[in-house]
Amino acid sequence: MFGGMAGFIAAGIAIAICVAGDRAAKRREMVFRDRYGSFEGFRGQVDPERIRGVRRRSGDVAAIKAVREEHPCVSLVTAKRYVDELPV
């Protein structure tokens, strides 16, 4: 009986975490749209020379992290796309 209750509680917690994550992602998308409008609008707000420098010194992961630190409403996917498309 107790094992079933623990499983039920764990499932409830997992669902709550998923719902909270989905809400955060939707909020981030809304802020991104309001602030930049599009990926091109976002691209125009980033300092490409700074990100290139980070990329040269420390690699792609550090460059993605630098983009997200400078623009916290940007998703990991968008930051990675920016770094991947940044001319060397």
Summary of the structure (lengths in Angstrom):
residues: 88
radius of gyration: 18.3
end to end distance: 60.8
largest distance: 61.1
contacts: 211
relative contact order: 0.11
helix: 82%
strand: 0%
